[in-house]
Amino acid sequence: MNYASVALVTGGGGGLGQAIGRRLAARGKSVVLIDINRGAVEAAAELLRAEGGAVTATVADVTNKDEVARVVAEFESRLGPIDILVNNAGFPRDAPLVNMTDEDFRSVVDVCLFGAFVCSRAVVPQMIERKYGKIVNIASRAYLGNPGQANYSAAKAGIVGMTKSLAKELGKHSITVNAVAPGIIDTPAVKNHPRYDLLVELANKENSIRRLGKPDDVAAAVDFLSSDDSSFITGDVLHVSGGRYS
């Protein structure tokens, strides 16, 4: 695989972000992990550096265009142009519709969807100038709909729509835009879920591959879509869900 030099991974302090950062760093990337949680992102970067990766942590709110612009400018000057953007930042805040607050809805959509828009808009101009770039958006199987996830499902469906729109818009500049749609992935956050046993049971019942996904399963998909091996793939949604599509 031929890889470019600098990768920016949002939500880098979480289980998926760390796995993605590890995979890209192992391929020789200079990886910048962004997260709003300083402790988590610095711990993730320290761990990956101890494993030999060229990994840097930075704190920023992906919904704040000024903070994102600062990060992009800083690391472009230090490391060079950003060739890969992985829009991974996001979280669920589940509730039945009648109990879901305005804040529950807006906060999830803002980080998952608006944050991906802000980060993409920040890196695309220099990608267009160089006629090269890889954007990988982390969607979710939830874009197909889940009860109690009107906010999260809407945000992830928006990610899919934005992925397809940007792929059509940016393809003429040799920029690919794809999405990865994980199922239930056995991250630390999922392990701490109060009904973890039910999630395992659901995976064993609904998945064709009867287990929870692993963070490395998602990282491998991102790895492929951010490589030149996927240079003729754009606007696609790669499900990493063990065969569960409904």
Biotite code that builds the C-alpha atoms (Angstrom):
import biotite.structure as struc

atoms = struc.array([
    struc.Atom([0.000, 0.000, 0.000], chain_id="A", res_id=1, res_name="MET", atom_name="CA", element="C"),
    struc.Atom([1.149, 3.523, -0.752], chain_id="A", res_id=2, res_name="ASN", atom_name="CA", element="C"),
    struc.Atom([0.415, 6.002, 1.971], chain_id="A", res_id=3, res_name="TYR", atom_name="CA", element="C"),
    struc.Atom([0.678, 9.743, 2.230], chain_id="A", res_id=4, res_name="ALA", atom_name="CA", element="C"),
    struc.Atom([2.246, 11.452, 5.200], chain_id="A", res_id=5, res_name="SER", atom_name="CA", element="C"),
    struc.Atom([-0.166, 13.126, 7.650], chain_id="A", res_id=6, res_name="VAL", atom_name="CA", element="C"),
    struc.Atom([-3.453, 11.830, 9.047], chain_id="A", res_id=7, res_name="ALA", atom_name="CA", element="C"),
    struc.Atom([-5.866, 13.751, 11.263], chain_id="A", res_id=8, res_name="LEU", atom_name="CA", element="C"),
    struc.Atom([-8.180, 11.574, 13.386], chain_id="A", res_id=9, res_name="VAL", atom_name="CA", element="C"),
    struc.Atom([-10.982, 13.209, 15.369], chain_id="A", res_id=10, res_name="THR", atom_name="CA", element="C"),
    struc.Atom([-12.352, 11.563, 18.487], chain_id="A", res_id=11, res_name="GLY", atom_name="CA", element="C"),
    struc.Atom([-8.821, 10.269, 18.944], chain_id="A", res_id=12, res_name="GLY", atom_name="CA", element="C"),
    struc.Atom([-9.138, 9.695, 22.682], chain_id="A", res_id=13, res_name="GLY", atom_name="CA", element="C"),
    struc.Atom([-11.769, 6.975, 22.327], chain_id="A", res_id=14, res_name="GLY", atom_name="CA", element="C"),
    struc.Atom([-11.416, 3.301, 21.566], chain_id="A", res_id=15, res_name="GLY", atom_name="CA", element="C"),
    struc.Atom([-12.079, 3.590, 17.837], chain_id="A", res_id=16, res_name="LEU", atom_name="CA", element="C"),
    struc.Atom([-9.925, 6.682, 17.426], chain_id="A", res_id=17, res_name="GLY", atom_name="CA", element="C"),
    struc.Atom([-7.022, 5.027, 19.189], chain_id="A", res_id=18, res_name="GLN", atom_name="CA", element="C"),
    struc.Atom([-7.307, 1.871, 17.064], chain_id="A", res_id=19, res_name="ALA", atom_name="CA", element="C"),
    struc.Atom([-7.452, 3.927, 13.873], chain_id="A", res_id=20, res_name="ILE", atom_name="CA", element="C"),
    struc.Atom([-4.478, 5.995, 14.982], chain_id="A", res_id=21, res_name="GLY", atom_name="CA", element="C"),
    struc.Atom([-2.496, 2.856, 15.774], chain_id="A", res_id=22, res_name="ARG", atom_name="CA", element="C"),
    struc.Atom([-3.219, 1.332, 12.377], chain_id="A", res_id=23, res_name="ARG", atom_name="CA", element="C"),
    struc.Atom([-2.262, 4.457, 10.440], chain_id="A", res_id=24, res_name="LEU", atom_name="CA", element="C"),
    struc.Atom([0.850, 5.050, 12.530], chain_id="A", res_id=25, res_name="ALA", atom_name="CA", element="C"),
    struc.Atom([1.969, 1.468, 11.901], chain_id="A", res_id=26, res_name="ALA", atom_name="CA", element="C"),
    struc.Atom([1.847, 2.297, 8.180], chain_id="A", res_id=27, res_name="ARG", atom_name="CA", element="C"),
    struc.Atom([4.245, 5.183, 8.656], chain_id="A", res_id=28, res_name="GLY", atom_name="CA", element="C"),
    struc.Atom([1.796, 8.053, 8.993], chain_id="A", res_id=29, res_name="LYS", atom_name="CA", element="C"),
    struc.Atom([2.333, 11.072, 11.169], chain_id="A", res_id=30, res_name="SER", atom_name="CA", element="C"),
    struc.Atom([-0.931, 10.902, 13.104], chain_id="A", res_id=31, res_name="VAL", atom_name="CA", element="C"),
    struc.Atom([-2.633, 13.793, 14.875], chain_id="A", res_id=32, res_name="VAL", atom_name="CA", element="C"),
    struc.Atom([-5.316, 12.731, 17.358], chain_id="A", res_id=33, res_name="LEU", atom_name="CA", element="C"),
    struc.Atom([-7.940, 15.373, 18.154], chain_id="A", res_id=34, res_name="ILE", atom_name="CA", element="C"),
    struc.Atom([-10.326, 15.128, 21.071], chain_id="A", res_id=35, res_name="ASP", atom_name="CA", element="C"),
    struc.Atom([-12.132, 17.462, 23.435], chain_id="A", res_id=36, res_name="ILE", atom_name="CA", element="C"),
    struc.Atom([-11.048, 15.277, 26.377], chain_id="A", res_id=37, res_name="ASN", atom_name="CA", element="C"),
    struc.Atom([-7.438, 16.229, 27.126], chain_id="A", res_id=38, res_name="ARG", atom_name="CA", element="C"),
    struc.Atom([-6.715, 13.339, 29.467], chain_id="A", res_id=39, res_name="GLY", atom_name="CA", element="C"),
    struc.Atom([-8.052, 10.703, 27.086], chain_id="A", res_id=40, res_name="ALA", atom_name="CA", element="C"),
    struc.Atom([-6.331, 11.983, 23.946], chain_id="A", res_id=41, res_name="VAL", atom_name="CA", element="C"),
    struc.Atom([-2.983, 12.534, 25.644], chain_id="A", res_id=42, res_name="GLU", atom_name="CA", element="C"),
    struc.Atom([-3.105, 9.036, 27.140], chain_id="A", res_id=43, res_name="ALA", atom_name="CA", element="C"),
    struc.Atom([-3.936, 7.543, 23.730], chain_id="A", res_id=44, res_name="ALA", atom_name="CA", element="C"),
    struc.Atom([-1.082, 9.404, 22.037], chain_id="A", res_id=45, res_name="ALA", atom_name="CA", element="C"),
    struc.Atom([1.378, 8.411, 24.770], chain_id="A", res_id=46, res_name="GLU", atom_name="CA", element="C"),
    struc.Atom([0.423, 4.759, 24.388], chain_id="A", res_id=47, res_name="LEU", atom_name="CA", element="C"),
    struc.Atom([0.808, 4.830, 20.605], chain_id="A", res_id=48, res_name="LEU", atom_name="CA", element="C"),
    struc.Atom([4.137, 6.635, 20.846], chain_id="A", res_id=49, res_name="ARG", atom_name="CA", element="C"),
    struc.Atom([5.346, 3.928, 23.228], chain_id="A", res_id=50, res_name="ALA", atom_name="CA", element="C"),
    struc.Atom([4.456, 1.435, 20.493], chain_id="A", res_id=51, res_name="GLU", atom_name="CA", element="C"),
    struc.Atom([6.668, 3.340, 18.071], chain_id="A", res_id=52, res_name="GLY", atom_name="CA", element="C"),
    struc.Atom([4.106, 5.542, 16.320], chain_id="A", res_id=53, res_name="GLY", atom_name="CA", element="C"),
    struc.Atom([4.637, 9.158, 15.287], chain_id="A", res_id=54, res_name="ALA", atom_name="CA", element="C"),
    struc.Atom([1.530, 10.368, 17.110], chain_id="A", res_id=55, res_name="VAL", atom_name="CA", element="C"),
    struc.Atom([0.601, 13.779, 18.504], chain_id="A", res_id=56, res_name="THR", atom_name="CA", element="C"),
    struc.Atom([-2.358, 14.716, 20.699], chain_id="A", res_id=57, res_name="ALA", atom_name="CA", element="C"),
    struc.Atom([-4.213, 18.003, 20.545], chain_id="A", res_id=58, res_name="THR", atom_name="CA", element="C"),
    struc.Atom([-7.350, 19.310, 22.209], chain_id="A", res_id=59, res_name="VAL", atom_name="CA", element="C"),
    struc.Atom([-10.076, 20.902, 20.108], chain_id="A", res_id=60, res_name="ALA", atom_name="CA", element="C"),
    struc.Atom([-13.850, 21.036, 19.772], chain_id="A", res_id=61, res_name="ASP", atom_name="CA", element="C"),
    struc.Atom([-14.682, 19.800, 16.277], chain_id="A", res_id=62, res_name="VAL", atom_name="CA", element="C"),
    struc.Atom([-17.795, 21.991, 16.207], chain_id="A", res_id=63, res_name="THR", atom_name="CA", element="C"),
    struc.Atom([-15.711, 25.142, 16.690], chain_id="A", res_id=64, res_name="ASN", atom_name="CA", element="C"),
    struc.Atom([-14.405, 26.311, 13.317], chain_id="A", res_id=65, res_name="LYS", atom_name="CA", element="C"),
    struc.Atom([-11.761, 28.561, 14.867], chain_id="A", res_id=66, res_name="ASP", atom_name="CA", element="C"),
    struc.Atom([-10.302, 25.761, 16.983], chain_id="A", res_id=67, res_name="GLU", atom_name="CA", element="C"),
    struc.Atom([-10.298, 23.384, 14.018], chain_id="A", res_id=68, res_name="VAL", atom_name="CA", element="C"),
    struc.Atom([-8.644, 26.004, 11.790], chain_id="A", res_id=69, res_name="ALA", atom_name="CA", element="C"),
    struc.Atom([-5.958, 26.514, 14.437], chain_id="A", res_id=70, res_name="ARG", atom_name="CA", element="C"),
    struc.Atom([-5.209, 22.793, 14.618], chain_id="A", res_id=71, res_name="VAL", atom_name="CA", element="C"),
    struc.Atom([-5.077, 22.397, 10.846], chain_id="A", res_id=72, res_name="VAL", atom_name="CA", element="C"),
    struc.Atom([-2.773, 25.412, 10.421], chain_id="A", res_id=73, res_name="ALA", atom_name="CA", element="C"),
    struc.Atom([-0.510, 24.314, 13.286], chain_id="A", res_id=74, res_name="GLU", atom_name="CA", element="C"),
    struc.Atom([0.037, 20.794, 12.050], chain_id="A", res_id=75, res_name="PHE", atom_name="CA", element="C"),
    struc.Atom([0.321, 21.712, 8.403], chain_id="A", res_id=76, res_name="GLU", atom_name="CA", element="C"),
    struc.Atom([3.181, 24.029, 9.381], chain_id="A", res_id=77, res_name="SER", atom_name="CA", element="C"),
    struc.Atom([4.801, 21.403, 11.611], chain_id="A", res_id=78, res_name="ARG", atom_name="CA", element="C"),
    struc.Atom([4.228, 18.184, 9.675], chain_id="A", res_id=79, res_name="LEU", atom_name="CA", element="C"),
    struc.Atom([3.120, 19.143, 6.187], chain_id="A", res_id=80, res_name="GLY", atom_name="CA", element="C"),
    struc.Atom([-0.211, 18.977, 4.363], chain_id="A", res_id=81, res_name="PRO", atom_name="CA", element="C"),
    struc.Atom([-2.976, 16.822, 5.812], chain_id="A", res_id=82, res_name="ILE", atom_name="CA", element="C"),
    struc.Atom([-3.577, 14.018, 3.341], chain_id="A", res_id=83, res_name="ASP", atom_name="CA", element="C"),
    struc.Atom([-6.029, 11.946, 5.374], chain_id="A", res_id=84, res_name="ILE", atom_name="CA", element="C"),
    struc.Atom([-8.955, 13.107, 7.504], chain_id="A", res_id=85, res_name="LEU", atom_name="CA", element="C"),
    struc.Atom([-10.866, 10.574, 9.583], chain_id="A", res_id=86, res_name="VAL", atom_name="CA", element="C"),
    struc.Atom([-14.063, 12.117, 10.949], chain_id="A", res_id=87, res_name="ASN", atom_name="CA", element="C"),
    struc.Atom([-14.570, 9.805, 13.922], chain_id="A", res_id=88, res_name="ASN", atom_name="CA", element="C"),
    struc.Atom([-15.738, 12.159, 16.692], chain_id="A", res_id=89, res_name="ALA", atom_name="CA", element="C"),
    struc.Atom([-19.202, 11.375, 17.960], chain_id="A", res_id=90, res_name="GLY", atom_name="CA", element="C"),
    struc.Atom([-21.280, 9.823, 20.704], chain_id="A", res_id=91, res_name="PHE", atom_name="CA", element="C"),
    struc.Atom([-24.809, 8.516, 21.317], chain_id="A", res_id=92, res_name="PRO", atom_name="CA", element="C"),
    struc.Atom([-27.243, 9.967, 23.828], chain_id="A", res_id=93, res_name="ARG", atom_name="CA", element="C"),
    struc.Atom([-30.141, 7.566, 23.684], chain_id="A", res_id=94, res_name="ASP", atom_name="CA", element="C"),
    struc.Atom([-33.699, 8.230, 24.804], chain_id="A", res_id=95, res_name="ALA", atom_name="CA", element="C"),
    struc.Atom([-37.237, 7.592, 23.568], chain_id="A", res_id=96, res_name="PRO", atom_name="CA", element="C"),
    struc.Atom([-38.445, 10.474, 21.435], chain_id="A", res_id=97, res_name="LEU", atom_name="CA", element="C"),
    struc.Atom([-40.884, 11.730, 24.081], chain_id="A", res_id=98, res_name="VAL", atom_name="CA", element="C"),
    struc.Atom([-38.038, 11.937, 26.620], chain_id="A", res_id=99, res_name="ASN", atom_name="CA", element="C"),
    struc.Atom([-35.325, 13.243, 24.296], chain_id="A", res_id=100, res_name="MET", atom_name="CA", element="C"),
    struc.Atom([-34.408, 16.836, 25.070], chain_id="A", res_id=101, res_name="THR", atom_name="CA", element="C"),
    struc.Atom([-33.400, 19.507, 22.594], chain_id="A", res_id=102, res_name="ASP", atom_name="CA", element="C"),
    struc.Atom([-29.868, 19.272, 24.010], chain_id="A", res_id=103, res_name="GLU", atom_name="CA", element="C"),
    struc.Atom([-29.839, 15.486, 23.575], chain_id="A", res_id=104, res_name="ASP", atom_name="CA", element="C"),
    struc.Atom([-30.656, 15.895, 19.904], chain_id="A", res_id=105, res_name="PHE", atom_name="CA", element="C"),
    struc.Atom([-28.544, 18.926, 19.070], chain_id="A", res_id=106, res_name="ARG", atom_name="CA", element="C"),
    struc.Atom([-25.390, 17.839, 20.887], chain_id="A", res_id=107, res_name="SER", atom_name="CA", element="C"),
    struc.Atom([-25.245, 14.485, 19.081], chain_id="A", res_id=108, res_name="VAL", atom_name="CA", element="C"),
    struc.Atom([-25.987, 15.960, 15.651], chain_id="A", res_id=109, res_name="VAL", atom_name="CA", element="C"),
    struc.Atom([-23.562, 18.835, 16.233], chain_id="A", res_id=110, res_name="ASP", atom_name="CA", element="C"),
    struc.Atom([-20.578, 16.621, 17.052], chain_id="A", res_id=111, res_name="VAL", atom_name="CA", element="C"),
    struc.Atom([-21.279, 13.697, 14.705], chain_id="A", res_id=112, res_name="CYS", atom_name="CA", element="C"),
    struc.Atom([-22.456, 15.618, 11.645], chain_id="A", res_id=113, res_name="LEU", atom_name="CA", element="C"),
    struc.Atom([-21.623, 19.314, 11.955], chain_id="A", res_id=114, res_name="PHE", atom_name="CA", element="C"),
    struc.Atom([-18.182, 18.450, 13.335], chain_id="A", res_id=115, res_name="GLY", atom_name="CA", element="C"),
    struc.Atom([-17.441, 16.316, 10.275], chain_id="A", res_id=116, res_name="ALA", atom_name="CA", element="C"),
    struc.Atom([-18.539, 19.208, 8.062], chain_id="A", res_id=117, res_name="PHE", atom_name="CA", element="C"),
    struc.Atom([-16.321, 21.703, 9.915], chain_id="A", res_id=118, res_name="VAL", atom_name="CA", element="C"),
    struc.Atom([-13.242, 19.462, 9.777], chain_id="A", res_id=119, res_name="CYS", atom_name="CA", element="C"),
    struc.Atom([-13.760, 18.546, 6.130], chain_id="A", res_id=120, res_name="SER", atom_name="CA", element="C"),
    struc.Atom([-14.167, 22.180, 5.121], chain_id="A", res_id=121, res_name="ARG", atom_name="CA", element="C"),
    struc.Atom([-10.935, 23.037, 6.945], chain_id="A", res_id=122, res_name="ALA", atom_name="CA", element="C"),
    struc.Atom([-8.722, 20.505, 5.152], chain_id="A", res_id=123, res_name="VAL", atom_name="CA", element="C"),
    struc.Atom([-10.261, 20.384, 1.681], chain_id="A", res_id=124, res_name="VAL", atom_name="CA", element="C"),
    struc.Atom([-8.809, 23.628, 0.243], chain_id="A", res_id=125, res_name="PRO", atom_name="CA", element="C"),
    struc.Atom([-5.231, 22.376, 0.455], chain_id="A", res_id=126, res_name="GLN", atom_name="CA", element="C"),
    struc.Atom([-6.336, 18.936, -0.806], chain_id="A", res_id=127, res_name="MET", atom_name="CA", element="C"),
    struc.Atom([-7.862, 20.632, -3.863], chain_id="A", res_id=128, res_name="ILE", atom_name="CA", element="C"),
    struc.Atom([-4.700, 22.644, -4.390], chain_id="A", res_id=129, res_name="GLU", atom_name="CA", element="C"),
    struc.Atom([-2.562, 19.484, -4.348], chain_id="A", res_id=130, res_name="ARG", atom_name="CA", element="C"),
    struc.Atom([-5.177, 17.328, -6.119], chain_id="A", res_id=131, res_name="LYS", atom_name="CA", element="C"),
    struc.Atom([-4.921, 14.620, -3.502], chain_id="A", res_id=132, res_name="TYR", atom_name="CA", element="C"),
    struc.Atom([-6.813, 13.706, -0.359], chain_id="A", res_id=133, res_name="GLY", atom_name="CA", element="C"),
    struc.Atom([-8.611, 10.960, 1.533], chain_id="A", res_id=134, res_name="LYS", atom_name="CA", element="C"),
    struc.Atom([-11.618, 11.660, 3.755], chain_id="A", res_id=135, res_name="ILE", atom_name="CA", element="C"),
    struc.Atom([-13.080, 8.747, 5.716], chain_id="A", res_id=136, res_name="VAL", atom_name="CA", element="C"),
    struc.Atom([-16.234, 9.432, 7.710], chain_id="A", res_id=137, res_name="ASN", atom_name="CA", element="C"),
    struc.Atom([-17.274, 7.126, 10.527], chain_id="A", res_id=138, res_name="ILE", atom_name="CA", element="C"),
    struc.Atom([-20.984, 6.515, 10.127], chain_id="A", res_id=139, res_name="ALA", atom_name="CA", element="C"),
    struc.Atom([-22.789, 3.639, 11.882], chain_id="A", res_id=140, res_name="SER", atom_name="CA", element="C"),
    struc.Atom([-25.159, 0.845, 11.041], chain_id="A", res_id=141, res_name="ARG", atom_name="CA", element="C"),
    struc.Atom([-27.552, 2.987, 13.091], chain_id="A", res_id=142, res_name="ALA", atom_name="CA", element="C"),
    struc.Atom([-28.065, 5.213, 10.025], chain_id="A", res_id=143, res_name="TYR", atom_name="CA", element="C"),
    struc.Atom([-30.627, 2.576, 9.023], chain_id="A", res_id=144, res_name="LEU", atom_name="CA", element="C"),
    struc.Atom([-32.577, 3.425, 12.192], chain_id="A", res_id=145, res_name="GLY", atom_name="CA", element="C"),
    struc.Atom([-32.652, 2.284, 15.810], chain_id="A", res_id=146, res_name="ASN", atom_name="CA", element="C"),
    struc.Atom([-35.361, 2.831, 18.426], chain_id="A", res_id=147, res_name="PRO", atom_name="CA", element="C"),
    struc.Atom([-34.284, 5.385, 20.992], chain_id="A", res_id=148, res_name="GLY", atom_name="CA", element="C"),
    struc.Atom([-31.665, 6.836, 18.676], chain_id="A", res_id=149, res_name="GLN", atom_name="CA", element="C"),
    struc.Atom([-33.530, 9.464, 16.672], chain_id="A", res_id=150, res_name="ALA", atom_name="CA", element="C"),
    struc.Atom([-30.612, 11.831, 17.228], chain_id="A", res_id=151, res_name="ASN", atom_name="CA", element="C"),
    struc.Atom([-27.753, 9.406, 16.546], chain_id="A", res_id=152, res_name="TYR", atom_name="CA", element="C"),
    struc.Atom([-29.449, 7.706, 13.583], chain_id="A", res_id=153, res_name="SER", atom_name="CA", element="C"),
    struc.Atom([-30.262, 11.083, 12.033], chain_id="A", res_id=154, res_name="ALA", atom_name="CA", element="C"),
    struc.Atom([-26.666, 12.250, 12.484], chain_id="A", res_id=155, res_name="ALA", atom_name="CA", element="C"),
    struc.Atom([-25.207, 9.097, 10.962], chain_id="A", res_id=156, res_name="LYS", atom_name="CA", element="C"),
    struc.Atom([-27.677, 9.155, 8.066], chain_id="A", res_id=157, res_name="ALA", atom_name="CA", element="C"),
    struc.Atom([-26.507, 12.713, 7.509], chain_id="A", res_id=158, res_name="GLY", atom_name="CA", element="C"),
    struc.Atom([-22.911, 11.472, 7.437], chain_id="A", res_id=159, res_name="ILE", atom_name="CA", element="C"),
    struc.Atom([-23.836, 9.024, 4.673], chain_id="A", res_id=160, res_name="VAL", atom_name="CA", element="C"),
    struc.Atom([-25.546, 11.750, 2.650], chain_id="A", res_id=161, res_name="GLY", atom_name="CA", element="C"),
    struc.Atom([-22.674, 14.161, 3.122], chain_id="A", res_id=162, res_name="MET", atom_name="CA", element="C"),
    struc.Atom([-20.174, 11.460, 2.135], chain_id="A", res_id=163, res_name="THR", atom_name="CA", element="C"),
    struc.Atom([-21.953, 10.850, -1.157], chain_id="A", res_id=164, res_name="LYS", atom_name="CA", element="C"),
    struc.Atom([-22.355, 14.560, -1.880], chain_id="A", res_id=165, res_name="SER", atom_name="CA", element="C"),
    struc.Atom([-18.706, 15.383, -1.188], chain_id="A", res_id=166, res_name="LEU", atom_name="CA", element="C"),
    struc.Atom([-17.551, 12.398, -3.234], chain_id="A", res_id=167, res_name="ALA", atom_name="CA", element="C"),
    struc.Atom([-19.350, 13.812, -6.271], chain_id="A", res_id=168, res_name="LYS", atom_name="CA", element="C"),
    struc.Atom([-18.117, 17.322, -5.589], chain_id="A", res_id=169, res_name="GLU", atom_name="CA", element="C"),
    struc.Atom([-14.470, 16.512, -4.918], chain_id="A", res_id=170, res_name="LEU", atom_name="CA", element="C"),
    struc.Atom([-13.749, 13.585, -7.208], chain_id="A", res_id=171, res_name="GLY", atom_name="CA", element="C"),
    struc.Atom([-12.563, 15.888, -10.006], chain_id="A", res_id=172, res_name="LYS", atom_name="CA", element="C"),
    struc.Atom([-9.776, 16.958, -7.649], chain_id="A", res_id=173, res_name="HIS", atom_name="CA", element="C"),
    struc.Atom([-8.662, 13.354, -7.033], chain_id="A", res_id=174, res_name="SER", atom_name="CA", element="C"),
    struc.Atom([-10.064, 13.463, -3.486], chain_id="A", res_id=175, res_name="ILE", atom_name="CA", element="C"),
    struc.Atom([-11.940, 10.376, -2.334], chain_id="A", res_id=176, res_name="THR", atom_name="CA", element="C"),
    struc.Atom([-14.657, 10.512, 0.326], chain_id="A", res_id=177, res_name="VAL", atom_name="CA", element="C"),
    struc.Atom([-15.996, 7.314, 1.841], chain_id="A", res_id=178, res_name="ASN", atom_name="CA", element="C"),
    struc.Atom([-17.742, 6.164, 4.993], chain_id="A", res_id=179, res_name="ALA", atom_name="CA", element="C"),
    struc.Atom([-17.375, 3.215, 7.336], chain_id="A", res_id=180, res_name="VAL", atom_name="CA", element="C"),
    struc.Atom([-20.544, 2.024, 9.065], chain_id="A", res_id=181, res_name="ALA", atom_name="CA", element="C"),
    struc.Atom([-19.674, -0.076, 12.126], chain_id="A", res_id=182, res_name="PRO", atom_name="CA", element="C"),
    struc.Atom([-22.101, -2.282, 13.977], chain_id="A", res_id=183, res_name="GLY", atom_name="CA", element="C"),
    struc.Atom([-21.701, -2.851, 17.706], chain_id="A", res_id=184, res_name="ILE", atom_name="CA", element="C"),
    struc.Atom([-17.979, -2.578, 18.396], chain_id="A", res_id=185, res_name="ILE", atom_name="CA", element="C"),
    struc.Atom([-16.427, -3.812, 21.635], chain_id="A", res_id=186, res_name="ASP", atom_name="CA", element="C"),
    struc.Atom([-14.848, -0.512, 22.687], chain_id="A", res_id=187, res_name="THR", atom_name="CA", element="C"),
    struc.Atom([-14.247, 0.474, 26.325], chain_id="A", res_id=188, res_name="PRO", atom_name="CA", element="C"),
    struc.Atom([-17.402, 2.601, 26.178], chain_id="A", res_id=189, res_name="ALA", atom_name="CA", element="C"),
    struc.Atom([-19.454, -0.403, 25.052], chain_id="A", res_id=190, res_name="VAL", atom_name="CA", element="C"),
    struc.Atom([-17.864, -2.625, 27.707], chain_id="A", res_id=191, res_name="LYS", atom_name="CA", element="C"),
    struc.Atom([-19.046, -0.108, 30.317], chain_id="A", res_id=192, res_name="ASN", atom_name="CA", element="C"),
    struc.Atom([-22.596, -0.086, 28.955], chain_id="A", res_id=193, res_name="HIS", atom_name="CA", element="C"),
    struc.Atom([-25.064, -1.033, 31.728], chain_id="A", res_id=194, res_name="PRO", atom_name="CA", element="C"),
    struc.Atom([-26.636, -3.653, 29.430], chain_id="A", res_id=195, res_name="ARG", atom_name="CA", element="C"),
    struc.Atom([-23.434, -4.996, 27.935], chain_id="A", res_id=196, res_name="TYR", atom_name="CA", element="C"),
    struc.Atom([-24.732, -8.559, 28.238], chain_id="A", res_id=197, res_name="ASP", atom_name="CA", element="C"),
    struc.Atom([-27.700, -7.681, 26.033], chain_id="A", res_id=198, res_name="LEU", atom_name="CA", element="C"),
    struc.Atom([-25.419, -6.149, 23.406], chain_id="A", res_id=199, res_name="LEU", atom_name="CA", element="C"),
    struc.Atom([-23.412, -9.365, 23.286], chain_id="A", res_id=200, res_name="VAL", atom_name="CA", element="C"),
    struc.Atom([-26.645, -11.348, 23.025], chain_id="A", res_id=201, res_name="GLU", atom_name="CA", element="C"),
    struc.Atom([-27.877, -9.101, 20.201], chain_id="A", res_id=202, res_name="LEU", atom_name="CA", element="C"),
    struc.Atom([-24.635, -9.534, 18.272], chain_id="A", res_id=203, res_name="ALA", atom_name="CA", element="C"),
    struc.Atom([-24.772, -13.298, 18.677], chain_id="A", res_id=204, res_name="ASN", atom_name="CA", element="C"),
    struc.Atom([-28.377, -13.344, 17.475], chain_id="A", res_id=205, res_name="LYS", atom_name="CA", element="C"),
    struc.Atom([-28.453, -10.738, 14.685], chain_id="A", res_id=206, res_name="GLU", atom_name="CA", element="C"),
    struc.Atom([-24.966, -10.823, 13.186], chain_id="A", res_id=207, res_name="ASN", atom_name="CA", element="C"),
    struc.Atom([-23.989, -13.316, 10.520], chain_id="A", res_id=208, res_name="SER", atom_name="CA", element="C"),
    struc.Atom([-20.569, -13.306, 12.201], chain_id="A", res_id=209, res_name="ILE", atom_name="CA", element="C"),
    struc.Atom([-21.698, -14.023, 15.725], chain_id="A", res_id=210, res_name="ARG", atom_name="CA", element="C"),
    struc.Atom([-19.610, -11.739, 17.870], chain_id="A", res_id=211, res_name="ARG", atom_name="CA", element="C"),
    struc.Atom([-19.140, -8.106, 18.684], chain_id="A", res_id=212, res_name="LEU", atom_name="CA", element="C"),
    struc.Atom([-16.895, -6.198, 16.335], chain_id="A", res_id=213, res_name="GLY", atom_name="CA", element="C"),
    struc.Atom([-13.404, -5.213, 17.414], chain_id="A", res_id=214, res_name="LYS", atom_name="CA", element="C"),
    struc.Atom([-11.911, -1.728, 17.106], chain_id="A", res_id=215, res_name="PRO", atom_name="CA", element="C"),
    struc.Atom([-9.276, -3.236, 14.812], chain_id="A", res_id=216, res_name="ASP", atom_name="CA", element="C"),
    struc.Atom([-12.034, -4.371, 12.434], chain_id="A", res_id=217, res_name="ASP", atom_name="CA", element="C"),
    struc.Atom([-13.032, -0.742, 11.932], chain_id="A", res_id=218, res_name="VAL", atom_name="CA", element="C"),
    struc.Atom([-9.420, 0.448, 11.813], chain_id="A", res_id=219, res_name="ALA", atom_name="CA", element="C"),
    struc.Atom([-8.677, -2.021, 9.012], chain_id="A", res_id=220, res_name="ALA", atom_name="CA", element="C"),
    struc.Atom([-11.530, -0.609, 6.939], chain_id="A", res_id=221, res_name="ALA", atom_name="CA", element="C"),
    struc.Atom([-10.323, 2.947, 7.506], chain_id="A", res_id=222, res_name="VAL", atom_name="CA", element="C"),
    struc.Atom([-6.799, 1.818, 6.652], chain_id="A", res_id=223, res_name="ASP", atom_name="CA", element="C"),
    struc.Atom([-7.958, 0.514, 3.270], chain_id="A", res_id=224, res_name="PHE", atom_name="CA", element="C"),
    struc.Atom([-10.108, 3.531, 2.405], chain_id="A", res_id=225, res_name="LEU", atom_name="CA", element="C"),
    struc.Atom([-7.284, 5.910, 3.299], chain_id="A", res_id=226, res_name="SER", atom_name="CA", element="C"),
    struc.Atom([-4.768, 4.078, 1.115], chain_id="A", res_id=227, res_name="SER", atom_name="CA", element="C"),
    struc.Atom([-4.062, 4.385, -2.583], chain_id="A", res_id=228, res_name="ASP", atom_name="CA", element="C"),
    struc.Atom([-5.396, 0.854, -2.991], chain_id="A", res_id=229, res_name="ASP", atom_name="CA", element="C"),
    struc.Atom([-8.867, 2.447, -2.823], chain_id="A", res_id=230, res_name="SER", atom_name="CA", element="C"),
    struc.Atom([-8.112, 5.213, -5.331], chain_id="A", res_id=231, res_name="SER", atom_name="CA", element="C"),
    struc.Atom([-11.073, 4.274, -7.569], chain_id="A", res_id=232, res_name="PHE", atom_name="CA", element="C"),
    struc.Atom([-13.560, 3.977, -4.689], chain_id="A", res_id=233, res_name="ILE", atom_name="CA", element="C"),
    struc.Atom([-15.502, 7.035, -3.573], chain_id="A", res_id=234, res_name="THR", atom_name="CA", element="C"),
    struc.Atom([-18.962, 7.798, -2.231], chain_id="A", res_id=235, res_name="GLY", atom_name="CA", element="C"),
    struc.Atom([-19.168, 4.296, -0.792], chain_id="A", res_id=236, res_name="ASP", atom_name="CA", element="C"),
    struc.Atom([-20.329, 3.046, 2.612], chain_id="A", res_id=237, res_name="VAL", atom_name="CA", element="C"),
    struc.Atom([-18.385, 0.060, 3.903], chain_id="A", res_id=238, res_name="LEU", atom_name="CA", element="C"),
    struc.Atom([-20.371, -1.816, 6.547], chain_id="A", res_id=239, res_name="HIS", atom_name="CA", element="C"),
    struc.Atom([-18.282, -3.342, 9.323], chain_id="A", res_id=240, res_name="VAL", atom_name="CA", element="C"),
    struc.Atom([-21.204, -4.927, 11.078], chain_id="A", res_id=241, res_name="SER", atom_name="CA", element="C"),
    struc.Atom([-20.711, -8.675, 10.976], chain_id="A", res_id=242, res_name="GLY", atom_name="CA", element="C"),
    struc.Atom([-23.339, -9.001, 8.259], chain_id="A", res_id=243, res_name="GLY", atom_name="CA", element="C"),
    struc.Atom([-26.098, -7.117, 10.127], chain_id="A", res_id=244, res_name="ARG", atom_name="CA", element="C"),
    struc.Atom([-27.755, -4.592, 7.834], chain_id="A", res_id=245, res_name="TYR", atom_name="CA", element="C"),
    struc.Atom([-31.201, -4.126, 9.347], chain_id="A", res_id=246, res_name="SER", atom_name="CA", element="C"),
])
